């Protein structure tokens, strides 16, 4: 097997594939925003989804946020009577 020739053929095939990909990307981009948005998703290495959370942890977060928002509402109600002097 002639290695330099094999490498040369692979580079030629790579160029052809890159040209084909580029023309398909142009076609997608010309169709509008939704298609180009999908194109960007395809280019991304991987999608990052939400991490799964066990029910116990979800309950703790829920309680913590309930307390947080109750405190925020309480502070807002106390400060409502005060105005600029």
N, C-alpha and C positions, 0 to 999 in steps of 0.2 A: 504494500500500500504506500502510495506517495503522499506523505504527510503534508508537505507544503501545498500540493494541489488540493488536497481535501480541505485544508484550512481556507484556501482561496475560494473554493466552491461554497463553503459555509458562510464566509463573509458576503459573497454575492447573494446568497439566499437571504441573509440577514438584511441586506439593503432592500431587496424586493419586499420583504415582510414589513420593514419600516415604512416604505413608500405606501404599501397597501393600508397599513394602519393609519397613516397620516391622511390619506384620502378619505377613509371612512370617518375619521374624526372631523374632518372638514364638512362632510355630508351631515353628520349629526349636529354640528354647531350651526349650520345654515338652517336647520329645521326649527330652531328657536331655543328659548331658555330652558324648558324642561329637558330637552334632549342634551343640552350642554351640561346641565346640572347632573344628569345621569352619567355623562362622560367623566365628570370630576369624581364621582363616586367609584367608577370603574378604575380610575387611576390610583385611588387611595390604596395603600398597602393592605389594609384590613379595616373592617368596620369595628368601631368600638361601641359595644352595646352597654346597656345598664348591667351592673353586677347584680346577681341574684342575691336576695336577702332572706335569711330564714325568718319565719314568723315571729320568733321571740325578739330578734333585732328590730324588725319592722314595728313591733308594738312599743319597744323602748323609744325608737325615733319618734313615733306618733305622740307618745306622752310628752317627750321633751319639747316637741314643736307646739303642742297644746299649751304647755306652761309658758313657752316663749311668747306666743301670740296673746295669751291672757295678760301677761305682763305688759306687752306693748300697748294693748287696748287700755289697760289701767293707767299707764303713764299718759296716754293721749287724753283720757277723760279728766285727769287731774290738771293737766296743762291747758284745758280748753277755756277755763275761766280767765286765764291770764292773757292780757293783751299788751301791745306795745305802749309804754308809758310816755 
